Amino acid sequence: MSSLACVAAEVNESTSSAFLIAFQQHATAARFFKPIAEHLRVKMKAVRYTAIQKVQTVVASILLGCPYTSSINHRLVPDQVAAQEWGMERFSDQSQINLFLNRMTAENVAQLELAHQDLLRSHSLLCSAPRLVVDFDQTGLRVTGKTYEFAEKGYFPRRRGARGYQLSAALASAEGCEPEAIANYLDPGNIVGPTRLADLLHATLIVFEQRGRDLVIRLDAGYGLPGTVDTLREAEVGFVLKWRDSRVAKKIVRERQLQWQLHTKDVRVARGSG
């Protein structure tokens, strides 16, 4: 889409991305940045650009597929038509965005999380879905450079000694709706186990009001520990959990006197309740 041209008749200029203009107009109409403006408080003086305008620049760079902040200088800064859509003469350059990102603290990240939750409650089509499935997943992200902050040697399949991060995510879906990202957490690569389970569950429950069978949490083998069952039962949600070790699953089924049921030709499941 970035190769398309969009002409602005009033100023007789053009933009390199019609898609970006369309998004900007939709975001303005939907008041997309209003929750961010209400929650985000970065300790940084607004000289030429406000904090929201810098956030908008970062969002625009992501939409255009900028791999690095340096790409902003030649992908966004020359596009004055797109900048004017958000009340700027031109977009912030790389140096200003880098300074803005470096000023972000853990408190600011938490503020963005609150804004994201507000956006989901206001605009998510899933909030009205009668039944939800939310996938909790954890995956390793490897890096090769030495300048990645907080990257550590970690546990990456078939990549012993590699450095990187562990990404924990919650992705919600429902019949007839597109999947939506509920929460993402990035930890150093040496973090093991379902350390973000409580955070993912809290983020899910704070957005959606469903409980019991109307909200089903689906987890892979990385969460297959007895403590996971206790956490999910306390939350009063339905869940489907794959175990790391089938012997543990068999032991739980035996202790709770559950019955195995044939799900497919090669898969058995044990259904239980609180």
Summary of the structure (lengths in Angstrom):
residues: 274
radius of gyration: 22.6
end to end distance: 50.3
largest distance: 74.7
contacts: 746
relative contact order: 0.09
helix: 40%
strand: 22%
